[in-house]
Amino acid sequence: MMEVIKRVVGLKEKARLTDVFNKETAKVCSNPMQSQ
């Protein structure tokens, strides 16, 4: 049972990190001058 819970938590964490990464990427793409 613990394996299933760990897997679900891992997927949620990965999804959250992906969301943060996408937001950061969108920010950089909309401000190309600032990233330099």
PQR file of N, CA, C, O and H, with PARSE charges and radii, in Angstrom:
ATOM      1  N   MET A   1       0.840  -1.209   0.000 -0.4000 1.5000
ATOM      2  CA  MET A   1       0.000   0.000   0.000 -0.0000 2.0000
ATOM      3  C   MET A   1       0.875   1.259   0.000  0.5500 1.7000
ATOM      4  O   MET A   1       0.576   2.223  -0.704 -0.5500 1.4000
ATOM      5  N   MET A   2       1.939   1.248   0.779 -0.4000 1.5000
ATOM      6  CA  MET A   2       2.810   2.424   0.848 -0.0000 2.0000
ATOM      7  C   MET A   2       3.411   2.742  -0.519  0.5500 1.7000
ATOM      8  O   MET A   2       3.611   3.910  -0.851 -0.5500 1.4000
ATOM      9  H   MET A   2       2.181   0.464   1.351  0.4000 1.0000
ATOM     10  N   GLU A   3       3.697   1.718  -1.307 -0.4000 1.5000
ATOM     11  CA  GLU A   3       4.267   1.940  -2.644 -0.0000 2.0000
ATOM     12  C   GLU A   3       3.326   2.773  -3.510  0.5500 1.7000
ATOM     13  O   GLU A   3       3.758   3.672  -4.230 -0.5500 1.4000
ATOM     14  H   GLU A   3       3.534   0.769  -1.038  0.4000 1.0000
ATOM     15  N   VAL A   4       2.038   2.460  -3.428 -0.4000 1.5000
ATOM     16  CA  VAL A   4       1.050   3.201  -4.224 -0.0000 2.0000
ATOM     17  C   VAL A   4       1.019   4.660  -3.795  0.5500 1.7000
ATOM     18  O   VAL A   4       1.008   5.561  -4.633 -0.5500 1.4000
ATOM     19  H   VAL A   4       1.687   1.729  -2.843  0.4000 1.0000
ATOM     20  N   ILE A   5       1.004   4.888  -2.484 -0.4000 1.5000
ATOM     21  CA  ILE A   5       0.969   6.258  -1.961 -0.0000 2.0000
ATOM     22  C   ILE A   5       2.219   7.019  -2.406  0.5500 1.7000
ATOM     23  O   ILE A   5       2.130   8.164  -2.849 -0.5500 1.4000
ATOM     24  H   ILE A   5       1.013   4.156  -1.803  0.4000 1.0000
ATOM     25  N   LYS A   6       3.386   6.374  -2.286 -0.4000 1.5000
ATOM     26  CA  LYS A   6       4.636   7.011  -2.704 -0.0000 2.0000
ATOM     27  C   LYS A   6       4.584   7.387  -4.179  0.5500 1.7000
ATOM     28  O   LYS A   6       5.025   8.468  -4.571 -0.5500 1.4000
ATOM     29  H   LYS A   6       3.458   5.444  -1.927  0.4000 1.0000
ATOM     30  N   ARG A   7       4.043   6.489  -4.987 -0.4000 1.5000
ATOM     31  CA  ARG A   7       3.976   6.735  -6.425 -0.0000 2.0000
ATOM     32  C   ARG A   7       3.071   7.925  -6.726  0.5500 1.7000
ATOM     33  O   ARG A   7       3.407   8.775  -7.550 -0.5500 1.4000
ATOM     34  H   ARG A   7       3.685   5.612  -4.669  0.4000 1.0000
ATOM     35  N   VAL A   8       1.915   7.984  -6.052 -0.4000 1.5000
ATOM     36  CA  VAL A   8       0.978   9.094  -6.270 -0.0000 2.0000
ATOM     37  C   VAL A   8       1.616  10.416  -5.842  0.5500 1.7000
ATOM     38  O   VAL A   8       1.525  11.416  -6.554 -0.5500 1.4000
ATOM     39  H   VAL A   8       1.642   7.294  -5.382  0.4000 1.0000
ATOM     40  N   VAL A   9       2.257  10.411  -4.682 -0.4000 1.5000
ATOM     41  CA  VAL A   9       2.917  11.626  -4.195 -0.0000 2.0000
ATOM     42  C   VAL A   9       4.016  12.050  -5.173  0.5500 1.7000
ATOM     43  O   VAL A   9       4.174  13.236  -5.463 -0.5500 1.4000
ATOM     44  H   VAL A   9       2.332   9.598  -4.104  0.4000 1.0000
ATOM     45  N   GLY A  10       4.764  11.080  -5.674 -0.4000 1.5000
ATOM     46  CA  GLY A  10       5.826  11.372  -6.639 -0.0000 2.0000
ATOM     47  C   GLY A  10       5.272  12.005  -7.899  0.5500 1.7000
ATOM     48  O   GLY A  10       5.853  12.952  -8.430 -0.5500 1.4000
ATOM     49  H   GLY A  10       4.636  10.117  -5.439  0.4000 1.0000
ATOM     50  N   LEU A  11       4.149  11.488  -8.382 -0.4000 1.5000
ATOM     51  CA  LEU A  11       3.537  12.038  -9.598 -0.0000 2.0000
ATOM     52  C   LEU A  11       3.044  13.451  -9.354  0.5500 1.7000
ATOM     53  O   LEU A  11       3.199  14.319 -10.213 -0.5500 1.4000
ATOM     54  H   LEU A  11       3.678  10.718  -7.951  0.4000 1.0000
ATOM     55  N   LYS A  12       2.447  13.693  -8.181 -0.4000 1.5000
ATOM     56  CA  LYS A  12       1.967  15.039  -7.862 -0.0000 2.0000
ATOM     57  C   LYS A  12       3.126  16.012  -7.795  0.5500 1.7000
ATOM     58  O   LYS A  12       3.038  17.129  -8.304 -0.5500 1.4000
ATOM     59  H   LYS A  12       2.322  12.988  -7.483  0.4000 1.0000
ATOM     60  N   GLU A  13       4.222  15.585  -7.161 -0.4000 1.5000
ATOM     61  CA  GLU A  13       5.404  16.436  -7.038 -0.0000 2.0000
ATOM     62  C   GLU A  13       5.972  16.743  -8.419  0.5500 1.7000
ATOM     63  O   GLU A  13       6.337  17.883  -8.709 -0.5500 1.4000
ATOM     64  H   GLU A  13       4.293  14.677  -6.747  0.4000 1.0000
ATOM     65  N   LYS A  14       6.043  15.721  -9.266 -0.4000 1.5000
ATOM     66  CA  LYS A  14       6.573  15.912 -10.621 -0.0000 2.0000
ATOM     67  C   LYS A  14       5.687  16.885 -11.406  0.5500 1.7000
ATOM     68  O   LYS A  14       6.186  17.750 -12.125 -0.5500 1.4000
ATOM     69  H   LYS A  14       5.747  14.796  -9.030  0.4000 1.0000
ATOM     70  N   ALA A  15       4.373  16.733 -11.259 -0.4000 1.5000
ATOM     71  CA  ALA A  15       3.445  17.620 -11.960 -0.0000 2.0000
ATOM     72  C   ALA A  15       3.626  19.058 -11.485  0.5500 1.7000
ATOM     73  O   ALA A  15       3.586  19.993 -12.285 -0.5500 1.4000
ATOM     74  H   ALA A  15       3.967  16.030 -10.675  0.4000 1.0000
ATOM     75  N   ARG A  16       3.827  19.232 -10.161 -0.4000 1.5000
ATOM     76  CA  ARG A  16       4.006  20.577  -9.612 -0.0000 2.0000
ATOM     77  C   ARG A  16       5.307  21.194 -10.133  0.5500 1.7000
ATOM     78  O   ARG A  16       5.332  22.365 -10.510 -0.5500 1.4000
ATOM     79  H   ARG A  16       3.859  18.473  -9.511  0.4000 1.0000
ATOM     80  N   LEU A  17       6.372  20.416 -10.152 -0.4000 1.5000
ATOM     81  CA  LEU A  17       7.650  20.917 -10.651 -0.0000 2.0000
ATOM     82  C   LEU A  17       7.551  21.270 -12.128  0.5500 1.7000
ATOM     83  O   LEU A  17       8.109  22.275 -12.568 -0.5500 1.4000
ATOM     84  H   LEU A  17       6.351  19.465  -9.845  0.4000 1.0000
ATOM     85  N   THR A  18       6.847  20.449 -12.889 -0.4000 1.5000
ATOM     86  CA  THR A  18       6.659  20.721 -14.317 -0.0000 2.0000
ATOM     87  C   THR A  18       5.904  22.024 -14.502  0.5500 1.7000
ATOM     88  O   THR A  18       6.234  22.821 -15.380 -0.5500 1.4000
ATOM     89  H   THR A  18       6.395  19.633 -12.532  0.4000 1.0000
ATOM     90  N   ASP A  19       4.884  22.241 -13.667 -0.4000 1.5000
ATOM     91  CA  ASP A  19       4.086  23.464 -13.750 -0.0000 2.0000
ATOM     92  C   ASP A  19       4.959  24.681 -13.469  0.5500 1.7000
ATOM     93  O   ASP A  19       4.903  25.673 -14.196 -0.5500 1.4000
ATOM     94  H   ASP A  19       4.616  21.593 -12.954  0.4000 1.0000
ATOM     95  N   VAL A  20       5.767  24.602 -12.411 -0.4000 1.5000
ATOM     96  CA  VAL A  20       6.673  25.702 -12.068 -0.0000 2.0000
ATOM     97  C   VAL A  20       7.657  25.947 -13.209  0.5500 1.7000
ATOM     98  O   VAL A  20       7.900  27.089 -13.597 -0.5500 1.4000
ATOM     99  H   VAL A  20       5.812  23.797 -11.821  0.4000 1.0000
ATOM    100  N   PHE A  21       8.220  24.863 -13.741 -0.4000 1.5000
ATOM    101  CA  PHE A  21       9.179  24.971 -14.839 -0.0000 2.0000
ATOM    102  C   PHE A  21       8.541  25.640 -16.054  0.5500 1.7000
ATOM    103  O   PHE A  21       9.156  26.498 -16.687 -0.5500 1.4000
ATOM    104  H   PHE A  21       8.023  23.935 -13.425  0.4000 1.0000
ATOM    105  N   ASN A  22       7.310  25.248 -16.378 -0.4000 1.5000
ATOM    106  CA  ASN A  22       6.610  25.840 -17.525 -0.0000 2.0000
ATOM    107  C   ASN A  22       6.364  27.329 -17.316  0.5500 1.7000
ATOM    108  O   ASN A  22       6.500  28.116 -18.252 -0.5500 1.4000
ATOM    109  H   ASN A  22       6.810  24.551 -15.863  0.4000 1.0000
ATOM    110  N   LYS A  23       6.001  27.723 -16.091 -0.4000 1.5000
ATOM    111  CA  LYS A  23       5.771  29.140 -15.805 -0.0000 2.0000
ATOM    112  C   LYS A  23       7.061  29.936 -15.960  0.5500 1.7000
ATOM    113  O   LYS A  23       7.063  31.023 -16.537 -0.5500 1.4000
ATOM    114  H   LYS A  23       5.890  27.084 -15.331  0.4000 1.0000
ATOM    115  N   GLU A  24       8.163  29.384 -15.437 -0.4000 1.5000
ATOM    116  CA  GLU A  24       9.459  30.053 -15.559 -0.0000 2.0000
ATOM    117  C   GLU A  24       9.868  30.172 -17.025  0.5500 1.7000
ATOM    118  O   GLU A  24      10.368  31.211 -17.453 -0.5500 1.4000
ATOM    119  H   GLU A  24       8.160  28.500 -14.968  0.4000 1.0000
ATOM    120  N   THR A  25       9.654  29.113 -17.782 -0.4000 1.5000
ATOM    121  CA  THR A  25      10.008  29.121 -19.204 -0.0000 2.0000
ATOM    122  C   THR A  25       9.188  30.171 -19.943  0.5500 1.7000
ATOM    123  O   THR A  25       9.722  30.901 -20.778 -0.5500 1.4000
ATOM    124  H   THR A  25       9.248  28.268 -17.434  0.4000 1.0000
ATOM    125  N   ALA A  26       7.906  30.252 -19.645 -0.4000 1.5000
ATOM    126  CA  ALA A  26       7.041  31.233 -20.293 -0.0000 2.0000
ATOM    127  C   ALA A  26       7.513  32.650 -19.957  0.5500 1.7000
ATOM    128  O   ALA A  26       7.486  33.543 -20.805 -0.5500 1.4000
ATOM    129  H   ALA A  26       7.472  29.659 -18.967  0.4000 1.0000
ATOM    130  N   LYS A  27       7.944  32.840 -18.706 -0.4000 1.5000
ATOM    131  CA  LYS A  27       8.442  34.150 -18.285 -0.0000 2.0000
ATOM    132  C   LYS A  27       9.670  34.535 -19.093  0.5500 1.7000
ATOM    133  O   LYS A  27       9.768  35.660 -19.582 -0.5500 1.4000
ATOM    134  H   LYS A  27       7.966  32.115 -18.018  0.4000 1.0000
ATOM    135  N   VAL A  28      10.604  33.605 -19.233 -0.4000 1.5000
ATOM    136  CA  VAL A  28      11.842  33.860 -19.976 -0.0000 2.0000
ATOM    137  C   VAL A  28      11.522  34.123 -21.446  0.5500 1.7000
ATOM    138  O   VAL A  28      12.103  35.012 -22.068 -0.5500 1.4000
ATOM    139  H   VAL A  28      10.524  32.691 -18.836  0.4000 1.0000
ATOM    140  N   CYS A  29      10.599  33.346 -21.989 -0.4000 1.5000
ATOM    141  CA  CYS A  29      10.257  33.504 -23.406 -0.0000 2.0000
ATOM    142  C   CYS A  29       9.600  34.857 -23.664  0.5500 1.7000
ATOM    143  O   CYS A  29       9.806  35.447 -24.725 -0.5500 1.4000
ATOM    144  H   CYS A  29      10.127  32.624 -21.483  0.4000 1.0000
ATOM    145  N   SER A  30       8.820  35.352 -22.720 -0.4000 1.5000
ATOM    146  CA  SER A  30       8.138  36.634 -22.920 -0.0000 2.0000
ATOM    147  C   SER A  30       9.081  37.805 -22.642  0.5500 1.7000
ATOM    148  O   SER A  30       8.805  38.931 -23.055 -0.5500 1.4000
ATOM    149  H   SER A  30       8.653  34.873 -21.859  0.4000 1.0000
ATOM    150  N   ASN A  31      10.198  37.546 -21.941 -0.4000 1.5000
ATOM    151  CA  ASN A  31      11.185  38.595 -21.643 -0.0000 2.0000
ATOM    152  C   ASN A  31      12.580  38.135 -22.056  0.5500 1.7000
ATOM    153  O   ASN A  31      13.416  37.874 -21.191 -0.5500 1.4000
ATOM    154  H   ASN A  31      10.422  36.631 -21.605  0.4000 1.0000
ATOM    155  N   PRO A  32      12.851  38.029 -23.359 -0.5600 1.5000
ATOM    156  CA  PRO A  32      14.161  37.511 -23.772  0.2800 2.0000
ATOM    157  C   PRO A  32      15.314  38.384 -23.314  0.5500 1.7000
ATOM    158  O   PRO A  32      16.409  37.881 -23.062 -0.5500 1.4000
ATOM    159  N   MET A  33      15.085  39.687 -23.204 -0.4000 1.5000
ATOM    160  CA  MET A  33      16.166  40.595 -22.818 -0.0000 2.0000
ATOM    161  C   MET A  33      16.560  40.398 -21.352  0.5500 1.7000
ATOM    162  O   MET A  33      17.736  40.507 -21.006 -0.5500 1.4000
ATOM    163  H   MET A  33      14.195  40.096 -23.409  0.4000 1.0000
ATOM    164  N   GLN A  34      15.585  40.110 -20.495 -0.4000 1.5000
ATOM    165  CA  GLN A  34      15.865  39.983 -19.066 -0.0000 2.0000
ATOM    166  C   GLN A  34      16.704  38.753 -18.740  0.5500 1.7000
ATOM    167  O   GLN A  34      17.470  38.757 -17.776 -0.5500 1.4000
ATOM    168  H   GLN A  34      14.629  40.021 -20.775  0.4000 1.0000
ATOM    169  N   SER A  35      16.562  37.702 -19.542 -0.4000 1.5000
ATOM    170  CA  SER A  35      17.254  36.448 -19.216 -0.0000 2.0000
ATOM    171  C   SER A  35      18.758  36.562 -19.436  0.5500 1.7000
ATOM    172  O   SER A  35      19.521  35.749 -18.915 -0.5500 1.4000
ATOM    173  H   SER A  35      15.940  37.699 -20.325  0.4000 1.0000
ATOM    174  N   GLN A  36      19.183  37.541 -20.186 -0.4000 1.5000
ATOM    175  CA  GLN A  36      20.619  37.687 -20.464 -0.0000 2.0000
ATOM    176  C   GLN A  36      21.350  38.268 -19.266  0.5500 1.7000
ATOM    177  O   GLN A  36      22.565  38.460 -19.317 -0.5500 1.4000
ATOM    178  H   GLN A  36      18.563  38.202 -20.609  0.4000 1.0000
TER
END
